[in-house]
């Protein structure tokens, strides 16, 4: 058996070491990106469990009610820039009834954690959670993730989950 010269062995070790360092340098950022892409799905799973159990404390941590109300207020204010899409006739009717009944405080009184729970589970079979109702899940941009609940023949519920601080939370909900 022929032995490789010492210079070739040394060169092979140096090249192999460089490749390992490059692989290690690329692996860490890749793991960070993968973790960031998976994180909203973990939040979605936590949200699903809280909705099915009716866990108000967990919902309170996962839903930013002030942001949900603010998104709806901005949509209703024709001068403000809204972050949510078009509203359905059913949603407009619900809102008009609330305004007639409660006046300008309608959103604060009507948009509660229980309302969020009812809307998010509206298209799911009893106690089945969100998964059967999901018809679309996507990143809108690096800080927003959206879900569409309900099929084409239904009035879908759209949920926007945003990254704020150190967590993903429901920031808008409309149908």
Secondary structure as GFF3:
##gff-version 3
##sequence-region A 1 175
A	DSSP	alpha_helix	6	53	.	.	.	ID=ss1
A	DSSP	alpha_helix	56	62	.	.	.	ID=ss2
A	DSSP	alpha_helix	65	76	.	.	.	ID=ss3
A	DSSP	alpha_helix	89	102	.	.	.	ID=ss4
A	DSSP	three_ten_helix	103	105	.	.	.	ID=ss5
A	DSSP	alpha_helix	106	110	.	.	.	ID=ss6
A	DSSP	alpha_helix	113	120	.	.	.	ID=ss7
A	DSSP	three_ten_helix	131	133	.	.	.	ID=ss8
A	DSSP	beta_strand	134	141	.	.	.	ID=ss9
A	DSSP	beta_strand	144	149	.	.	.	ID=ss10
A	DSSP	beta_strand	157	164	.	.	.	ID=ss11
A	DSSP	beta_strand	167	174	.	.	.	ID=ss12
###
